[in-house]
């Protein structure tokens, strides 16, 4: 475990250094000093149980007094990208005396750091980052989640690889992003063959670096999510060793800063309703979704067609399944010492009033 602990500490330092440089270009110098005390940036998520109050039911709009602004952070491959493109959220918020400001981020960590320091109010990410955020005491709450998209990630190998089963991964180099949903996926995949992370050589790489290493033969396998997964399938003829179906849910989760959630229940309700409406539109119009996202992402339409069929763009209320899944990730990461302390996921679930 000492090597795992050491790896976690070095990752924390490296992540902090990257976030500090980013924040220096995004927020005032006084905020930067605050960020130094925060330590680690994370990516958000959400979960709950049936015992929690329903966040989107019976929330009445507050009286319109003065214009309020909700600042939403999004990534290019994100349900909020479609919400922004469709333009319906602005109309919903107008009735509440509110407007929206959109800020695009290249990845989750700087977006969540912006949530930490109050530069944005709401953002969306995958399932593992919120667990890490909670362990770092980030002032964030889960406000919603998506339906499962459990076919959207996999462990893949080169087309001519001698690896034919999960058991064959023993002693092999496997690339994945540490602390990501792929980190949790590889743990679950290895369990199906009675293996653990100690049985493989973990190579911690970002998706871009991992693809290069994968195509050059510097790693034996790669745990990855869409759209990188779909692109590797189509452009590198990667072979699927084991996909995520039946192992992990791969949900999206929506988070808000604690301070915003305390006073913005009506706005959160409007965002949830509009995102769900756009998700229904996306399900009925997959070609239109591809036409919107392809030029924005710089990804071939054929790749995005595959991705769109495997994912969900919704914004749903929390349920017991989400809570259970997130707690399993938290417990696993704590056991592997990927987070500095155990967390109770339920503690960071939004309680709408």
C-alpha positions as CSV (number, residue, x, y, z in Angstrom):
1,X,0.0,0.0,0.0
2,X,3.0,2.4,0.5
3,X,3.3,2.7,-3.3
4,X,-0.4,3.5,-3.6
5,X,-0.2,6.1,-0.9
6,X,2.9,7.6,-2.5
7,X,1.2,7.7,-5.8
8,X,-1.8,9.4,-4.4
9,X,0.3,12.0,-2.7
10,X,2.3,12.8,-5.9
11,X,-1.0,13.0,-7.8
12,X,-2.4,15.4,-5.3
13,X,0.7,17.6,-5.6
14,X,0.7,17.5,-9.4
15,X,-3.0,18.2,-9.6
16,X,-2.7,21.1,-7.2
17,X,0.1,22.6,-9.2
18,X,-1.9,22.5,-12.5
19,X,-5.0,24.0,-10.8
20,X,-3.0,26.8,-9.2
21,X,-1.6,27.8,-12.6
22,X,-5.1,27.7,-14.1
23,X,-6.7,29.7,-11.3
24,X,-4.1,32.5,-11.7
25,X,-5.6,33.2,-15.1
26,X,-9.2,32.8,-14.0
27,X,-9.7,34.5,-10.7
28,X,-8.4,37.4,-8.7
29,X,-5.1,37.1,-6.9
30,X,-6.9,37.1,-3.5
31,X,-8.9,34.0,-4.6
32,X,-5.7,32.3,-5.6
33,X,-4.5,32.5,-2.0
34,X,-7.7,30.9,-0.9
35,X,-7.2,28.1,-3.4
36,X,-3.8,27.3,-2.0
37,X,-5.5,26.4,1.2
38,X,-8.0,24.1,-0.5
39,X,-5.4,21.7,-1.8
40,X,-7.0,19.5,-4.4
41,X,-9.4,20.0,-7.2
42,X,-12.0,17.5,-8.1
43,X,-14.8,16.7,-10.4
44,X,-18.4,16.5,-9.2
45,X,-21.2,14.1,-8.8
46,X,-24.4,13.3,-7.0
47,X,-26.3,10.6,-5.1
48,X,-29.1,10.0,-2.6
49,X,-31.5,7.7,-0.9
50,X,-35.3,7.4,-0.5
51,X,-35.0,8.9,2.9
52,X,-33.8,12.2,1.4
53,X,-36.3,14.9,0.5
54,X,-37.2,15.0,-3.2
55,X,-35.2,18.0,-4.6
56,X,-37.4,18.9,-7.5
57,X,-40.9,18.3,-6.1
58,X,-43.0,21.1,-4.7
59,X,-40.4,23.8,-5.1
60,X,-42.2,27.1,-5.9
61,X,-40.6,29.9,-7.8
62,X,-39.4,32.7,-5.6
63,X,-40.9,36.2,-6.2
64,X,-39.2,38.1,-9.0
65,X,-37.4,41.0,-7.5
66,X,-34.2,41.7,-9.3
67,X,-32.3,39.8,-12.0
68,X,-30.3,36.9,-10.6
69,X,-27.5,35.3,-12.6
70,X,-26.7,31.6,-12.5
71,X,-23.2,30.7,-13.7
72,X,-23.0,27.3,-15.3
73,X,-19.8,25.5,-16.1
74,X,-19.8,22.9,-18.8
75,X,-17.4,20.8,-20.8
76,X,-17.6,20.3,-24.6
77,X,-18.9,16.8,-24.3
78,X,-21.6,17.5,-21.8
79,X,-25.5,17.6,-21.5
80,X,-25.2,21.3,-20.8
81,X,-23.6,21.8,-24.2
82,X,-26.9,20.7,-25.8
83,X,-28.9,22.7,-23.3
84,X,-27.0,25.8,-24.3
85,X,-27.3,25.1,-28.0
86,X,-31.1,24.6,-27.8
87,X,-31.7,27.9,-26.0
88,X,-34.7,26.9,-23.9
89,X,-33.1,27.5,-20.5
90,X,-32.9,31.2,-20.9
91,X,-36.7,31.3,-21.4
92,X,-37.3,29.3,-18.3
93,X,-35.0,31.5,-16.2
94,X,-36.5,34.7,-17.6
95,X,-39.8,33.8,-15.8
96,X,-37.8,33.5,-12.6
97,X,-36.1,36.9,-13.0
98,X,-32.8,35.1,-13.8
99,X,-30.3,34.9,-16.5
100,X,-27.5,32.4,-17.3
101,X,-23.8,32.8,-17.9
102,X,-22.0,29.9,-19.6
103,X,-18.3,29.1,-19.0
104,X,-16.6,26.3,-20.9
105,X,-13.9,24.2,-19.2
106,X,-11.6,21.7,-20.9
107,X,-11.8,19.3,-18.0
108,X,-13.4,18.7,-14.7
109,X,-10.7,19.7,-12.2
110,X,-10.6,23.4,-13.1
111,X,-14.4,23.5,-13.4
112,X,-14.7,22.1,-9.8
113,X,-12.1,24.5,-8.5
114,X,-14.2,27.3,-10.0
115,X,-17.1,25.9,-8.0
116,X,-14.9,25.8,-4.9
117,X,-14.0,29.4,-5.1
118,X,-17.4,30.7,-6.2
119,X,-16.6,31.5,-9.8
120,X,-19.5,29.4,-11.1
121,X,-22.6,28.0,-9.4
122,X,-23.3,24.7,-11.1
123,X,-21.4,22.0,-13.1
124,X,-21.5,18.4,-14.3
125,X,-19.0,15.6,-14.2
126,X,-18.7,11.8,-13.9
127,X,-19.1,9.5,-11.0
128,X,-15.7,9.2,-9.4
129,X,-14.6,12.9,-9.1
130,X,-17.4,13.9,-6.7
131,X,-16.2,11.3,-4.3
132,X,-12.7,12.7,-4.4
133,X,-14.2,16.2,-3.9
134,X,-16.1,15.2,-0.8
135,X,-12.9,13.6,0.6
136,X,-11.2,17.0,0.1
137,X,-14.0,18.8,2.0
138,X,-15.1,20.8,-1.1
139,X,-18.2,22.9,-0.3
140,X,-20.3,21.3,-3.0
141,X,-23.5,19.3,-3.0
142,X,-25.0,16.8,-5.5
143,X,-28.1,18.2,-7.1
144,X,-28.9,15.5,-9.7
145,X,-27.8,12.6,-11.8
146,X,-28.4,10.8,-15.1
147,X,-29.7,7.4,-16.0
148,X,-27.0,4.8,-16.2
149,X,-24.9,4.7,-19.4
150,X,-23.2,1.4,-18.5
151,X,-22.0,0.6,-22.1
152,X,-19.9,3.8,-22.4
153,X,-16.6,2.7,-21.0
154,X,-14.4,-0.4,-21.4
155,X,-11.0,-2.0,-21.0
156,X,-9.6,-2.3,-24.5
157,X,-6.5,-4.0,-26.1
158,X,-4.8,-3.6,-29.4
159,X,-6.4,-5.7,-32.2
160,X,-3.4,-8.1,-32.4
161,X,-2.9,-8.4,-28.6
162,X,-2.3,-11.9,-27.2
163,X,-4.5,-10.9,-24.2
164,X,-7.7,-12.8,-24.6
165,X,-9.3,-12.7,-21.2
166,X,-9.3,-10.5,-18.1
167,X,-7.1,-13.1,-16.4
168,X,-4.4,-12.4,-19.0
169,X,-4.0,-8.9,-17.7
170,X,-1.9,-10.2,-14.8
171,X,1.5,-8.7,-14.9
172,X,0.5,-6.4,-17.8
173,X,0.7,-2.6,-18.2
174,X,-2.7,-1.1,-18.0
175,X,-3.3,2.7,-18.6
176,X,-6.0,4.7,-16.9
177,X,-6.5,8.0,-15.3
178,X,-6.0,7.8,-11.5
179,X,-9.0,8.7,-9.5
180,X,-11.3,8.6,-12.5
181,X,-14.3,6.5,-13.4
182,X,-11.9,4.3,-15.4
183,X,-9.9,3.7,-12.1
184,X,-13.0,2.3,-10.6
185,X,-13.8,0.3,-13.7
186,X,-10.5,-1.4,-13.8
187,X,-10.9,-2.5,-10.2
188,X,-14.3,-4.0,-11.0
189,X,-13.0,-5.7,-14.2
190,X,-10.1,-7.3,-12.4
191,X,-12.4,-8.6,-9.7
192,X,-14.2,-10.7,-12.3
193,X,-11.0,-12.7,-12.7
194,X,-10.1,-12.8,-9.0
195,X,-7.4,-10.1,-9.6
196,X,-6.6,-6.8,-7.9
197,X,-4.6,-3.7,-8.8
198,X,-1.6,-5.3,-7.3
199,X,-1.7,-7.9,-10.0
200,X,-1.2,-5.4,-12.9
201,X,1.3,-2.6,-13.6
202,X,-0.9,0.6,-13.4
203,X,0.2,3.4,-15.7
204,X,-1.5,6.6,-14.8
205,X,-2.2,8.7,-17.9
206,X,-4.6,11.3,-19.2
207,X,-6.8,10.1,-22.0
208,X,-4.7,11.9,-24.7
209,X,-1.4,10.5,-23.4
210,X,-3.0,7.1,-22.9
211,X,-4.1,6.9,-26.5
212,X,-0.7,7.7,-27.7
213,X,0.9,5.0,-25.4
214,X,-1.8,2.5,-26.5
215,X,-1.2,3.0,-30.2
216,X,2.6,2.9,-29.8
217,X,2.4,-0.3,-27.9
218,X,3.8,1.2,-24.7
219,X,0.9,-0.2,-22.6
220,X,-0.9,-3.5,-23.0
221,X,-4.4,-2.4,-22.2
222,X,-6.4,0.8,-21.6
223,X,-9.4,1.5,-19.3
224,X,-11.3,4.4,-20.9
225,X,-14.6,6.1,-21.4
226,X,-16.4,7.7,-24.4
227,X,-15.8,9.5,-26.7
228,X,-12.1,8.2,-26.4
229,X,-13.4,4.6,-26.2
230,X,-15.5,4.9,-29.4
231,X,-12.7,6.7,-31.2
232,X,-10.2,4.0,-30.3
233,X,-12.6,1.3,-31.5
234,X,-13.1,3.0,-34.9
235,X,-9.8,4.6,-35.6
236,X,-7.3,2.2,-33.9
237,X,-9.4,-1.0,-34.3
238,X,-9.2,-1.6,-30.6
239,X,-10.7,-4.8,-29.3
240,X,-13.0,-4.7,-26.3
241,X,-11.7,-7.0,-23.5
242,X,-14.5,-6.2,-21.1
243,X,-17.0,-3.3,-21.3
244,X,-18.6,-1.6,-18.3
245,X,-22.1,-3.2,-18.8
246,X,-23.2,-4.9,-15.6
247,X,-20.2,-3.6,-13.6
248,X,-20.5,0.2,-13.3
249,X,-23.3,2.6,-14.0
250,X,-21.2,5.4,-15.4
251,X,-23.8,8.1,-14.5
252,X,-23.4,11.8,-15.0
253,X,-23.8,13.9,-11.8
254,X,-24.7,17.5,-11.3
255,X,-23.2,19.6,-8.5
256,X,-23.7,23.1,-7.1
257,X,-21.8,25.2,-4.6
258,X,-23.4,24.8,-1.2
259,X,-24.1,28.6,-1.0
260,X,-25.9,28.6,-4.3
261,X,-28.0,25.5,-3.5
262,X,-29.2,27.1,-0.3
263,X,-31.0,30.0,-2.1
264,X,-31.4,28.8,-5.7
265,X,-33.8,25.8,-5.5
266,X,-36.2,27.3,-8.1
267,X,-33.3,27.8,-10.5
268,X,-32.0,24.3,-10.0
269,X,-35.5,23.0,-10.6
270,X,-35.7,24.9,-13.9
271,X,-32.2,23.6,-15.0
272,X,-33.3,20.1,-14.2
273,X,-36.5,20.4,-16.2
274,X,-34.9,21.9,-19.2
275,X,-32.0,19.4,-19.3
276,X,-34.6,16.6,-19.1
277,X,-36.5,18.1,-22.0
278,X,-33.3,18.4,-24.0
279,X,-32.5,14.8,-23.2
280,X,-35.8,13.6,-24.5
281,X,-35.2,15.6,-27.7
282,X,-31.7,14.1,-28.0
283,X,-33.1,10.6,-27.7
284,X,-35.5,11.3,-30.5
285,X,-33.0,13.2,-32.7
286,X,-29.6,11.5,-32.5
287,X,-28.5,12.8,-35.9
288,X,-29.2,16.4,-34.8
289,X,-27.1,15.8,-31.7
290,X,-24.2,14.5,-33.8
291,X,-24.5,17.6,-36.1
292,X,-24.3,19.9,-33.1
293,X,-21.4,18.2,-31.2
294,X,-19.2,17.1,-34.1
295,X,-17.9,20.5,-35.0
296,X,-17.7,21.6,-31.3
297,X,-15.6,18.6,-30.3
298,X,-13.6,18.1,-33.5
299,X,-14.6,14.4,-33.5
300,X,-15.8,12.5,-36.5
301,X,-19.6,12.2,-36.9
302,X,-19.4,8.4,-37.0
303,X,-17.6,8.3,-33.7
304,X,-20.2,10.6,-32.1
305,X,-23.0,8.5,-33.5
306,X,-21.7,5.5,-31.6
307,X,-21.2,7.6,-28.4
308,X,-24.7,9.2,-28.6
309,X,-26.3,5.7,-28.8
310,X,-24.4,4.6,-25.6
311,X,-25.0,7.6,-23.3
312,X,-27.7,9.6,-21.6
313,X,-28.1,13.4,-21.4
314,X,-30.7,13.5,-18.6
315,X,-30.9,15.3,-15.2
316,X,-32.9,13.1,-12.8
317,X,-33.7,13.2,-9.1
318,X,-31.5,11.2,-6.7
319,X,-32.5,7.7,-5.9
320,X,-31.3,4.7,-3.8
321,X,-29.4,3.2,-6.7
322,X,-27.3,6.4,-7.2
323,X,-26.5,6.6,-3.5
324,X,-25.5,2.9,-3.4
325,X,-23.3,3.2,-6.4
326,X,-21.5,6.3,-5.2
327,X,-20.9,4.9,-1.8
328,X,-19.4,1.8,-3.3
329,X,-17.0,4.0,-5.2
330,X,-16.2,5.9,-2.1
331,X,-15.6,2.8,-0.1
332,X,-13.4,1.3,-2.8
333,X,-11.3,4.4,-3.2
334,X,-10.9,4.6,0.6
335,X,-9.7,1.0,0.8
336,X,-7.2,1.6,-2.0
337,X,-6.1,4.9,-0.3
338,X,-7.0,6.9,-3.4
339,X,-8.7,9.4,-1.1
340,X,-7.3,10.7,2.2
341,X,-10.2,9.6,4.4
342,X,-13.5,7.7,4.2
343,X,-16.6,9.6,3.2
344,X,-20.3,9.2,3.7
345,X,-21.8,10.2,0.3
346,X,-25.1,11.0,1.8
347,X,-23.6,13.9,3.7
348,X,-23.1,15.9,0.5
349,X,-26.6,15.3,-1.0
350,X,-28.6,18.5,-1.6
351,X,-31.6,18.9,0.8
352,X,-34.1,21.2,-1.0
353,X,-36.1,23.3,1.3
